Amino acid sequence: MARGVTGLARGGRRAAAVDEIEVKAGLPERAVKRALKRWKLDRDHGARRWLHFFDTPQRDLLAAGIVARARRIRGGEHDSTVKLRPVTPAAIGEQWRAFRGFKVETDASEREIVAAASFSMPIARGVIRRVGRGRDPVGDLYDDGQRMFLLGMAGVRVDFARTVGFPPIRAWRWKVADLGLQWPIGVELWRREDGARRIECSVKVPLAGAAAAVREILSFLDDAGVERATDPLARVRWALGATPRERRRR
């Protein structure tokens, strides 16, 4: 752990342009049942959402550090997001920060800090479902601003006509705040269409508290068999591990 905290200190200097860090850790399939029971998490009381990921069949976007996602939230606003990592926060132009849906996210794992920039836009109800079923093109989910963001930040002109939708991830989310923790932890259960499951845990903390938060969250998760992956895209790789759906012919 000492090595990881040292790595966080170095990463903290690179993330100096942000005020908040999100510490993340994942739990593999073998730990899911035990974690849900230990933390008394009931799916009937979790916030429901559906996550749709889009990429080429060869996962070209992921290889370029780009994530294209859409999210349906029961009782909430639907949205689409394009995310790019890694980025250097201090080098991001002010023109992007003027958009309400733009934000810089700094993710900390046990060993490193990785900054990402994301651009989200609200989506009308029904659109994501139609795109996910192949009835409408993926490009309907992403506007000109999001496309220009990817072109300007990554130098990539994404042709969404080449992308396909992957089976949606069913997700349940809870806030765990009564287990003697200094910070409330967000817990999400993800379930793929093929039945595979994983848990994602995260806690948002001030930059100055990142090292202590890593120690606390990993100690909290140890009993549940925490997966201490260093790959910040591990959960996206897992989500894209399913077979993509074929596009409908028109």
Backbone as CSV, one residue per row, in Angstrom:
resi,resn,N_x,N_y,N_z,CA_x,CA_y,CA_z,C_x,C_y,C_z
1,MET,0.809,-1.208,0.000,0.000,0.000,0.000,0.839,1.253,0.000
2,ALA,1.988,1.233,0.678,2.839,2.413,0.726,3.240,2.855,-0.671
3,ARG,3.536,1.871,-1.543,3.918,2.197,-2.899,2.773,2.911,-3.604
4,GLY,1.529,2.447,-3.369,0.382,3.074,-4.003,0.175,4.498,-3.538
5,VAL,0.330,4.746,-2.241,0.134,6.089,-1.721,1.192,7.031,-2.267
6,THR,2.418,6.563,-2.422,3.468,7.383,-3.026,3.100,7.742,-4.459
7,GLY,2.593,6.762,-5.196,2.159,7.027,-6.565,1.051,8.057,-6.611
8,LEU,0.155,8.020,-5.622,-0.912,9.003,-5.561,-0.364,10.401,-5.347
9,ALA,0.658,10.521,-4.517,1.240,11.825,-4.257,1.809,12.423,-5.540
10,ARG,2.487,11.585,-6.337,3.020,12.076,-7.598,1.888,12.453,-8.549
11,GLY,0.852,11.610,-8.573,-0.280,11.895,-9.453,-1.017,13.148,-9.036
12,GLY,-1.048,13.423,-7.724,-1.736,14.600,-7.232,-1.152,15.876,-7.795
13,ARG,0.134,15.918,-7.999,0.748,17.097,-8.591,0.303,17.276,-10.041
14,ARG,0.107,16.155,-10.745,-0.349,16.248,-12.134,-1.802,16.688,-12.199
15,ALA,-2.582,16.444,-11.134,-4.016,16.761,-11.129,-4.310,18.074,-10.416
16,ALA,-3.316,18.934,-10.293,-3.461,20.138,-9.490,-4.536,21.081,-10.002
17,ALA,-4.988,20.928,-11.255,-5.995,21.822,-11.812,-7.412,21.421,-11.419
18,VAL,-7.579,20.399,-10.617,-8.897,19.991,-10.158,-8.942,20.046,-8.634
19,ASP,-10.164,20.158,-8.105,-10.324,20.287,-6.662,-10.754,18.990,-5.998
20,GLU,-11.269,18.056,-6.798,-11.870,16.854,-6.241,-11.366,15.628,-6.989
21,ILE,-11.208,14.543,-6.269,-10.763,13.286,-6.854,-11.785,12.213,-6.508
22,GLU,-12.021,11.313,-7.454,-12.911,10.183,-7.195,-12.063,8.922,-7.085
23,VAL,-12.058,8.349,-5.889,-11.311,7.122,-5.644,-12.204,5.950,-6.033
24,LYS,-11.668,5.033,-6.855,-12.477,3.936,-7.370,-11.816,2.595,-7.116
25,ALA,-12.639,1.587,-6.951,-12.163,0.208,-6.848,-13.276,-0.704,-7.337
26,GLY,-12.889,-1.847,-7.887,-13.875,-2.779,-8.421,-13.836,-4.110,-7.707
27,LEU,-14.987,-4.769,-7.652,-15.084,-6.109,-7.092,-15.492,-7.076,-8.190
28,PRO,-14.777,-8.188,-8.330,-15.098,-9.151,-9.395,-16.332,-9.976,-9.048
29,GLU,-16.744,-10.781,-10.000,-17.938,-11.623,-9.850,-17.933,-12.436,-8.561
30,ARG,-16.795,-13.031,-8.232,-16.742,-13.926,-7.071,-17.021,-13.218,-5.747
31,ALA,-16.911,-11.877,-5.720,-17.107,-11.140,-4.474,-18.474,-10.474,-4.380
32,VAL,-19.266,-10.512,-5.446,-20.504,-9.745,-5.500,-21.515,-10.198,-4.450
33,LYS,-21.803,-11.487,-4.396,-22.830,-11.983,-3.479,-22.482,-11.664,-2.034
34,ARG,-21.230,-11.874,-1.671,-20.803,-11.618,-0.303,-20.900,-10.135,0.046
35,ALA,-20.514,-9.274,-0.898,-20.549,-7.839,-0.641,-21.980,-7.345,-0.460
36,LEU,-22.893,-7.784,-1.316,-24.282,-7.358,-1.198,-24.874,-7.782,0.144
37,LYS,-24.549,-8.985,0.569,-25.064,-9.474,1.845,-24.437,-8.726,3.014
38,ARG,-23.136,-8.512,2.969,-22.425,-7.868,4.074,-22.901,-6.430,4.275
39,TRP,-23.144,-5.734,3.166,-23.542,-4.328,3.263,-25.053,-4.148,3.266
40,LYS,-25.802,-5.279,3.256,-27.262,-5.261,3.317,-27.864,-4.400,2.198
41,LEU,-27.400,-4.658,0.990,-27.873,-3.908,-0.172,-28.926,-4.719,-0.905
42,ASP,-30.106,-4.146,-1.032,-31.245,-4.799,-1.664,-31.514,-4.114,-2.999
43,ARG,-31.593,-4.892,-4.078,-31.812,-4.298,-5.391,-33.133,-3.550,-5.463
44,ASP,-34.107,-3.941,-4.656,-35.394,-3.241,-4.658,-35.262,-1.809,-4.153
45,HIS,-34.200,-1.529,-3.405,-34.021,-0.194,-2.845,-32.858,0.560,-3.500
46,GLY,-32.306,0.026,-4.562,-31.222,0.705,-5.273,-31.771,1.539,-6.422
47,ALA,-31.128,2.652,-6.716,-31.523,3.482,-7.847,-31.233,2.725,-9.143
48,ARG,-32.238,2.608,-9.994,-32.115,1.815,-11.211,-31.615,2.662,-12.368
49,ARG,-30.726,2.073,-13.168,-30.251,2.724,-14.379,-29.813,1.681,-15.389
50,TRP,-29.743,2.080,-16.643,-29.304,1.213,-17.733,-28.199,1.948,-18.478
51,LEU,-27.067,1.284,-18.649,-25.904,1.893,-19.278,-25.679,1.262,-20.652
52,HIS,-25.615,2.091,-21.664,-25.412,1.637,-23.036,-24.046,2.122,-23.505
53,PHE,-23.214,1.202,-23.971,-21.890,1.555,-24.488,-21.848,1.317,-25.988
54,PHE,-21.079,2.167,-26.671,-20.978,2.088,-28.123,-19.508,2.127,-28.533
55,ASP,-19.159,1.291,-29.491,-17.802,1.247,-30.017,-17.858,0.502,-31.346
56,THR,-16.748,0.455,-32.035,-16.683,-0.374,-33.240,-16.551,-1.829,-32.793
57,PRO,-16.842,-2.784,-33.671,-16.656,-4.191,-33.282,-15.231,-4.507,-32.853
58,GLN,-14.263,-3.723,-33.341,-12.853,-3.936,-32.973,-12.454,-3.129,-31.742
59,ARG,-13.391,-2.394,-31.140,-13.159,-1.556,-29.951,-12.124,-0.466,-30.234
60,ASP,-12.237,0.173,-31.392,-11.282,1.208,-31.786,-11.363,2.437,-30.881
61,LEU,-12.568,2.796,-30.430,-12.683,3.957,-29.550,-11.967,3.704,-28.227
62,LEU,-12.170,2.548,-27.666,-11.521,2.215,-26.400,-10.004,2.251,-26.549
63,ALA,-9.505,1.743,-27.671,-8.063,1.749,-27.909,-7.512,3.165,-27.971
64,ALA,-8.354,4.122,-28.366,-7.939,5.519,-28.451,-8.195,6.278,-27.152
65,GLY,-8.659,5.581,-26.111,-8.938,6.230,-24.835,-10.274,6.952,-24.796
66,ILE,-11.180,6.589,-25.719,-12.486,7.246,-25.812,-13.583,6.282,-25.365
67,VAL,-14.505,6.798,-24.569,-15.666,6.023,-24.159,-16.920,6.764,-24.614
68,ALA,-17.798,6.071,-25.313,-19.081,6.627,-25.739,-20.173,5.846,-25.021
69,ARG,-20.948,6.570,-24.225,-21.931,5.910,-23.374,-23.221,6.714,-23.358
70,ALA,-24.328,6.019,-23.149,-25.611,6.670,-22.913,-26.216,6.018,-21.673
71,ARG,-27.008,6.797,-20.944,-27.510,6.306,-19.659,-28.986,6.664,-19.492
72,ARG,-29.744,5.644,-19.157,-31.148,5.855,-18.784,-31.268,5.684,-17.279
73,ILE,-31.901,6.635,-16.619,-32.055,6.592,-15.169,-33.538,6.602,-14.834
74,ARG,-33.972,5.619,-14.091,-35.387,5.572,-13.712,-35.721,6.798,-12.857
75,GLY,-36.679,7.569,-13.326,-37.087,8.755,-12.589,-36.147,9.931,-12.728
76,GLY,-35.134,9.824,-13.595,-34.159,10.901,-13.754,-33.953,11.261,-15.204
77,GLU,-33.021,12.175,-15.442,-32.726,12.639,-16.791,-31.844,11.643,-17.527
78,HIS,-32.173,11.349,-18.765,-31.334,10.505,-19.599,-30.245,11.368,-20.222
79,ASP,-29.084,10.763,-20.484,-28.007,11.554,-21.072,-27.078,10.686,-21.907
80,SER,-26.280,11.365,-22.735,-25.211,10.701,-23.467,-23.902,11.368,-23.073
81,THR,-22.820,10.587,-23.085,-21.522,11.092,-22.650,-20.431,10.577,-23.567
82,VAL,-19.503,11.457,-23.897,-18.242,11.039,-24.492,-17.155,11.403,-23.496
83,LYS,-16.235,10.483,-23.273,-15.185,10.680,-22.269,-13.839,10.352,-22.888
84,LEU,-12.853,11.145,-22.523,-11.502,10.960,-23.034,-10.532,10.878,-21.865
85,ARG,-9.685,9.854,-21.872,-8.627,9.747,-20.869,-7.414,9.078,-21.499
86,PRO,-6.215,9.466,-21.050,-5.955,10.492,-20.027,-5.901,11.880,-20.650
87,VAL,-6.078,12.910,-19.810,-5.913,14.288,-20.234,-5.065,15.014,-19.189
88,THR,-4.564,16.171,-19.573,-3.854,17.037,-18.636,-4.790,18.194,-18.301
89,PRO,-5.363,18.229,-17.097,-6.378,19.241,-16.766,-5.945,20.671,-17.044
90,ALA,-4.698,20.999,-16.734,-4.240,22.382,-16.906,-4.183,22.793,-18.371
91,ALA,-4.163,21.818,-19.283,-4.041,22.129,-20.704,-5.386,22.224,-21.408
92,ILE,-6.482,22.027,-20.689,-7.810,22.041,-21.308,-8.263,23.475,-21.545
93,GLY,-8.700,23.762,-22.762,-9.124,25.100,-23.124,-10.367,25.551,-22.379
94,GLU,-10.446,26.837,-22.111,-11.583,27.393,-21.379,-12.885,27.282,-22.152
95,GLN,-12.804,27.171,-23.482,-14.038,27.090,-24.267,-14.854,25.865,-23.901
96,TRP,-14.193,24.770,-23.494,-14.933,23.568,-23.119,-15.526,23.704,-21.728
97,ARG,-14.833,24.359,-20.840,-15.322,24.508,-19.463,-16.584,25.363,-19.386
98,ALA,-16.875,26.111,-20.460,-18.072,26.950,-20.474,-19.349,26.131,-20.663
99,PHE,-19.227,24.893,-21.139,-20.410,24.054,-21.349,-20.852,23.428,-20.029
100,ARG,-22.158,23.431,-19.787,-22.689,22.886,-18.543,-22.399,21.394,-18.407
101,GLY,-22.391,20.676,-19.529,-22.201,19.234,-19.469,-20.760,18.779,-19.485
102,PHE,-19.814,19.743,-19.469,-18.400,19.375,-19.508,-17.832,19.317,-18.091
103,LYS,-16.976,18.319,-17.844,-16.293,18.270,-16.548,-15.000,17.487,-16.665
104,VAL,-14.106,17.786,-15.752,-12.851,17.055,-15.647,-12.955,16.150,-14.431
105,GLU,-12.751,14.869,-14.648,-12.841,13.879,-13.586,-11.447,13.318,-13.330
106,THR,-11.074,13.233,-12.086,-9.775,12.680,-11.738,-9.999,11.434,-10.907
107,ASP,-9.658,10.282,-11.482,-9.891,8.998,-10.837,-8.613,8.505,-10.176
108,ALA,-8.737,8.063,-8.932,-7.585,7.524,-8.198,-7.833,6.063,-7.881
109,SER,-6.872,5.229,-8.227,-6.880,3.830,-7.809,-5.766,3.668,-6.797
110,GLU,-5.431,2.434,-6.456,-4.415,2.214,-5.436,-3.067,2.788,-5.831
111,ARG,-2.755,2.801,-7.115,-1.402,3.147,-7.535,-1.266,4.441,-8.319
112,GLU,-2.356,4.983,-8.851,-2.176,6.137,-9.705,-3.414,7.011,-9.765
113,ILE,-3.206,8.212,-10.276,-4.283,9.141,-10.554,-4.332,9.351,-12.063
114,VAL,-5.527,9.254,-12.637,-5.704,9.456,-14.070,-6.816,10.478,-14.273
115,ALA,-6.517,11.532,-15.001,-7.517,12.558,-15.282,-8.246,12.240,-16.581
116,ALA,-9.532,12.514,-16.595,-10.362,12.306,-17.774,-11.252,13.526,-17.959
117,ALA,-11.605,13.807,-19.193,-12.544,14.882,-19.501,-13.773,14.258,-20.141
118,SER,-14.936,14.711,-19.720,-16.167,14.163,-20.284,-17.118,15.292,-20.656
119,PHE,-17.977,15.000,-21.633,-18.932,15.975,-22.146,-20.262,15.246,-22.265
120,SER,-21.232,15.648,-21.443,-22.546,14.998,-21.412,-23.631,15.955,-21.893
121,MET,-24.642,15.376,-22.514,-25.792,16.143,-22.972,-27.070,15.373,-22.646
122,PRO,-28.152,16.093,-22.290,-29.419,15.397,-22.021,-30.000,14.805,-23.297
123,ILE,-30.678,13.692,-23.121,-31.292,12.986,-24.249,-32.774,12.785,-23.951
124,ALA,-33.602,13.025,-24.936,-35.041,12.845,-24.759,-35.367,11.383,-24.494
125,ARG,-36.403,11.168,-23.720,-36.812,9.797,-23.402,-37.200,9.046,-24.678
126,GLY,-36.806,7.788,-24.705,-37.134,6.933,-25.835,-36.029,6.832,-26.868
127,VAL,-35.172,7.850,-26.961,-34.136,7.853,-27.989,-33.095,6.763,-27.715
128,ILE,-32.624,6.690,-26.478,-31.588,5.701,-26.148,-32.105,4.288,-26.375
129,ARG,-33.328,4.049,-25.993,-33.900,2.713,-26.175,-33.977,2.348,-27.659
130,ARG,-34.390,3.309,-28.488,-34.493,3.031,-29.927,-33.117,2.778,-30.537
131,VAL,-32.129,3.575,-30.119,-30.771,3.366,-30.632,-30.238,2.024,-30.166
132,GLY,-30.459,1.698,-28.895,-29.978,0.436,-28.356,-30.562,-0.769,-29.057
133,ARG,-31.773,-0.627,-29.561,-32.426,-1.728,-30.278,-32.100,-1.712,-31.770
134,GLY,-31.277,-0.754,-32.197,-30.873,-0.699,-33.588,-31.865,-0.026,-34.508
135,ARG,-32.889,0.618,-33.952,-33.905,1.253,-34.785,-33.455,2.619,-35.287
136,ASP,-32.651,3.326,-34.494,-32.125,4.634,-34.881,-30.600,4.579,-34.852
137,PRO,-29.916,5.441,-35.630,-28.456,5.418,-35.664,-27.833,5.923,-34.364
138,VAL,-26.641,5.396,-34.039,-25.933,5.800,-32.824,-25.651,7.295,-32.826
139,GLY,-25.403,7.847,-34.010,-25.089,9.265,-34.116,-26.173,10.181,-33.582
140,ASP,-27.414,9.695,-33.468,-28.500,10.518,-32.929,-28.265,10.889,-31.464
141,LEU,-27.373,10.166,-30.792,-27.138,10.403,-29.372,-26.107,11.494,-29.097
142,TYR,-25.319,11.869,-30.098,-24.189,12.768,-29.867,-24.291,13.993,-30.766
143,ASP,-24.236,15.181,-30.140,-24.418,16.408,-30.913,-23.086,16.955,-31.427
144,ASP,-23.155,18.081,-32.124,-21.955,18.655,-32.734,-20.917,19.044,-31.687
145,GLY,-21.377,19.542,-30.541,-20.445,19.937,-29.491,-19.622,18.771,-28.989
146,GLN,-20.251,17.633,-28.786,-19.530,16.446,-28.316,-18.541,15.945,-29.369
147,ARG,-18.942,16.015,-30.621,-18.052,15.576,-31.708,-16.843,16.511,-31.826
148,MET,-17.086,17.819,-31.704,-15.990,18.783,-31.770,-15.062,18.642,-30.571
149,PHE,-15.618,18.276,-29.432,-14.801,18.031,-28.238,-13.788,16.918,-28.517
150,LEU,-14.247,15.813,-29.088,-13.345,14.707,-29.393,-12.326,15.098,-30.455
151,LEU,-12.770,15.878,-31.434,-11.844,16.307,-32.488,-10.804,17.277,-31.925
152,GLY,-11.260,18.227,-31.099,-10.343,19.219,-30.563,-9.414,18.694,-29.489
153,MET,-9.912,17.786,-28.644,-9.111,17.288,-27.528,-8.257,16.085,-27.912
154,ALA,-8.797,15.222,-28.774,-8.094,13.979,-29.102,-7.637,13.918,-30.553
155,GLY,-8.088,14.874,-31.356,-7.739,14.830,-32.770,-8.402,13.683,-33.501
156,VAL,-9.545,13.241,-32.978,-10.243,12.092,-33.560,-11.622,12.534,-34.051
157,ARG,-11.888,12.308,-35.323,-13.222,12.558,-35.870,-13.968,11.220,-35.846
158,VAL,-14.824,11.058,-34.885,-15.506,9.775,-34.698,-16.627,9.629,-35.721
159,ASP,-16.592,8.529,-36.449,-17.662,8.192,-37.386,-18.606,7.239,-36.653
160,PHE,-19.656,7.797,-36.074,-20.561,6.965,-35.288,-21.321,5.959,-36.150
161,ALA,-21.320,6.149,-37.474,-21.968,5.182,-38.354,-21.233,3.841,-38.323
162,ARG,-19.963,3.839,-37.906,-19.177,2.608,-37.826,-19.305,1.931,-36.467
163,THR,-19.976,2.579,-35.536,-20.075,2.008,-34.194,-21.328,1.149,-34.056
164,VAL,-21.285,0.286,-33.073,-22.426,-0.585,-32.774,-22.737,-0.469,-31.289
165,GLY,-23.944,-0.832,-30.935,-24.339,-0.828,-29.539,-24.067,-2.182,-28.897
166,PHE,-23.596,-2.146,-27.667,-23.409,-3.368,-26.898,-24.629,-3.564,-26.003
167,PRO,-24.935,-4.797,-25.645,-26.106,-5.021,-24.794,-26.047,-4.136,-23.553
168,PRO,-27.162,-3.502,-23.179,-27.147,-2.573,-22.050,-26.789,-3.263,-20.738
169,ILE,-26.103,-2.516,-19.897,-25.765,-2.966,-18.546,-26.878,-2.525,-17.611
170,ARG,-27.459,-3.458,-16.896,-28.423,-3.097,-15.857,-27.638,-2.756,-14.603
171,ALA,-27.977,-1.639,-13.980,-27.212,-1.195,-12.815,-28.136,-0.757,-11.691
172,TRP,-27.662,-0.995,-10.477,-28.332,-0.528,-9.259,-27.302,0.261,-8.461
173,ARG,-27.713,1.381,-7.892,-26.778,2.229,-7.156,-27.286,2.537,-5.756
174,TRP,-26.364,2.486,-4.802,-26.657,2.833,-3.408,-25.583,3.774,-2.871
175,LYS,-25.912,4.495,-1.813,-24.943,5.267,-1.041,-24.778,4.593,0.314
176,VAL,-23.545,4.218,0.628,-23.237,3.570,1.902,-22.562,4.603,2.779
177,ALA,-23.252,5.028,3.837,-22.715,6.125,4.643,-22.787,5.859,6.144
178,ASP,-23.049,4.637,6.556,-23.254,4.389,7.987,-22.397,3.241,8.512
179,LEU,-21.213,3.059,7.916,-20.350,1.952,8.344,-19.054,2.449,8.970
180,GLY,-19.111,3.627,9.604,-17.930,4.162,10.255,-16.924,4.752,9.295
181,LEU,-17.361,5.066,8.074,-16.466,5.632,7.068,-16.462,7.154,7.154
182,GLN,-15.333,7.746,6.833,-15.246,9.201,6.847,-16.042,9.821,5.709
183,TRP,-16.096,9.117,4.570,-16.809,9.625,3.404,-17.858,8.596,2.969
184,PRO,-19.030,9.063,2.479,-20.001,8.106,1.929,-19.455,7.469,0.664
185,ILE,-19.696,6.189,0.495,-19.208,5.451,-0.664,-20.377,5.107,-1.578
186,GLY,-20.200,5.393,-2.861,-21.187,4.984,-3.840,-20.900,3.561,-4.282
187,VAL,-21.920,2.728,-4.283,-21.776,1.323,-4.677,-22.713,1.060,-5.847
188,GLU,-22.177,0.531,-6.940,-22.991,0.185,-8.099,-22.815,-1.288,-8.440
189,LEU,-23.922,-1.975,-8.592,-23.921,-3.349,-9.090,-24.216,-3.295,-10.574
190,TRP,-23.302,-3.837,-11.384,-23.488,-3.907,-12.830,-23.786,-5.346,-13.216
191,ARG,-24.753,-5.513,-14.107,-25.105,-6.850,-14.594,-25.221,-6.814,-16.110
192,ARG,-24.385,-7.630,-16.778,-24.456,-7.735,-18.225,-25.611,-8.628,-18.647
193,GLU,-25.941,-8.578,-19.921,-27.037,-9.392,-20.445,-26.736,-10.881,-20.326
194,ASP,-25.433,-11.255,-20.346,-25.076,-12.668,-20.225,-25.052,-13.152,-18.782
195,GLY,-25.430,-12.294,-17.838,-25.514,-12.670,-16.431,-24.281,-12.331,-15.611
196,ALA,-23.172,-11.970,-16.250,-21.954,-11.614,-15.512,-22.202,-10.351,-14.692
197,ARG,-21.583,-10.296,-13.502,-21.794,-9.164,-12.607,-20.462,-8.657,-12.059
198,ARG,-20.450,-7.396,-11.683,-19.338,-6.827,-10.945,-19.857,-5.641,-10.135
199,ILE,-19.101,-5.240,-9.144,-19.468,-4.096,-8.317,-18.408,-3.021,-8.487
200,GLU,-18.853,-1.789,-8.610,-17.970,-0.633,-8.671,-18.217,0.228,-7.434
201,CYS,-17.146,0.576,-6.737,-17.238,1.421,-5.554,-16.458,2.703,-5.787
202,SER,-16.989,3.814,-5.308,-16.304,5.084,-5.516,-16.613,6.040,-4.375
203,VAL,-15.685,6.935,-4.124,-15.884,7.979,-3.118,-15.208,9.238,-3.609
204,LYS,-15.910,10.364,-3.540,-15.363,11.641,-3.960,-14.789,12.369,-2.748
205,VAL,-13.542,12.797,-2.885,-12.846,13.438,-1.773,-12.060,14.638,-2.287
206,PRO,-11.713,15.574,-1.403,-10.829,16.672,-1.808,-9.476,16.124,-2.238
207,LEU,-8.798,16.852,-3.110,-7.494,16.419,-3.593,-6.546,16.121,-2.440
208,ALA,-6.581,16.955,-1.413,-5.659,16.785,-0.288,-5.929,15.508,0.498
209,GLY,-7.130,14.949,0.382,-7.466,13.755,1.153,-7.415,12.467,0.370
210,ALA,-6.864,12.495,-0.853,-6.920,11.326,-1.721,-6.189,10.123,-1.137
211,ALA,-4.996,10.323,-0.602,-4.215,9.196,-0.086,-4.937,8.518,1.071
212,ALA,-5.498,9.310,1.981,-6.231,8.738,3.112,-7.484,8.018,2.632
213,ALA,-8.131,8.565,1.598,-9.338,7.932,1.083,-9.027,6.585,0.454
214,VAL,-7.900,6.481,-0.255,-7.508,5.198,-0.841,-7.324,4.160,0.250
215,ARG,-6.631,4.533,1.315,-6.430,3.584,2.421,-7.761,3.148,3.008
216,GLU,-8.686,4.104,3.170,-9.951,3.785,3.811,-10.837,2.912,2.937
217,ILE,-10.950,3.254,1.657,-11.847,2.490,0.798,-11.325,1.078,0.578
218,LEU,-9.998,0.919,0.431,-9.455,-0.416,0.214,-9.544,-1.259,1.478
219,SER,-9.391,-0.638,2.635,-9.576,-1.362,3.889,-11.029,-1.802,4.026
220,PHE,-11.935,-0.917,3.644,-13.363,-1.217,3.701,-13.726,-2.392,2.794
221,LEU,-13.067,-2.457,1.628,-13.396,-3.478,0.647,-12.651,-4.795,0.840
222,ASP,-11.605,-4.787,1.624,-10.770,-5.977,1.770,-11.574,-7.226,2.113
223,ASP,-12.508,-7.088,3.042,-13.275,-8.247,3.477,-14.173,-8.805,2.382
224,ALA,-14.429,-7.988,1.345,-15.304,-8.439,0.270,-14.520,-8.942,-0.940
225,GLY,-13.195,-9.025,-0.829,-12.381,-9.538,-1.926,-12.138,-8.520,-3.006
226,VAL,-11.651,-7.351,-2.627,-11.480,-6.258,-3.567,-10.521,-6.631,-4.694
227,GLU,-10.873,-6.204,-5.878,-10.027,-6.377,-7.064,-9.241,-5.084,-7.250
228,ARG,-7.950,-5.127,-6.980,-7.157,-3.901,-7.008,-6.535,-3.690,-8.384
229,ALA,-7.376,-3.459,-9.366,-6.893,-3.274,-10.732,-6.312,-1.881,-10.905
230,THR,-5.252,-1.756,-11.699,-4.659,-0.452,-11.965,-5.159,0.145,-13.269
231,ASP,-5.909,-0.608,-14.042,-6.424,-0.135,-15.319,-7.670,0.712,-15.087
232,PRO,-7.616,2.035,-15.357,-8.781,2.885,-15.102,-9.955,2.567,-16.015
233,LEU,-9.728,1.813,-17.083,-10.799,1.454,-18.005,-11.289,0.023,-17.795
234,ALA,-10.956,-0.576,-16.653,-11.296,-1.983,-16.420,-12.787,-2.239,-16.555
235,ARG,-13.608,-1.362,-15.992,-15.048,-1.638,-16.035,-15.605,-1.447,-17.436
236,VAL,-15.021,-0.526,-18.211,-15.470,-0.350,-19.592,-15.070,-1.559,-20.431
237,ARG,-13.846,-2.060,-20.225,-13.434,-3.272,-20.939,-14.375,-4.419,-20.617
238,TRP,-14.778,-4.510,-19.364,-15.714,-5.556,-18.946,-17.062,-5.366,-19.645
239,ALA,-17.547,-4.133,-19.690,-18.829,-3.856,-20.341,-18.782,-4.177,-21.825
240,LEU,-17.628,-3.925,-22.458,-17.478,-4.196,-23.889,-17.063,-5.632,-24.154
241,GLY,-17.005,-6.436,-23.107,-16.644,-7.836,-23.280,-17.770,-8.675,-23.844
242,ALA,-18.983,-8.124,-23.819,-20.125,-8.843,-24.387,-20.091,-8.729,-25.915
243,THR,-20.839,-9.592,-26.572,-20.924,-9.557,-28.036,-21.805,-8.389,-28.453
244,PRO,-21.302,-7.500,-29.323,-22.130,-6.360,-29.736,-23.339,-6.813,-30.524
245,ARG,-24.362,-5.987,-30.476,-25.568,-6.300,-31.221,-25.398,-5.904,-32.679
246,GLU,-25.989,-6.690,-33.566,-25.897,-6.385,-34.992,-26.809,-5.225,-35.320
247,ARG,-26.348,-4.377,-36.237,-27.178,-3.272,-36.691,-28.300,-3.805,-37.570
248,ARG,-29.445,-3.194,-37.414,-30.567,-3.587,-38.279,-30.362,-3.031,-39.677
249,ARG,-30.703,-3.829,-40.652,-30.637,-3.353,-42.036,-31.851,-2.502,-42.347
250,ARG,-31.569,-1.413,-43.075,-32.666,-0.519,-43.425,-32.955,-0.615,-44.927
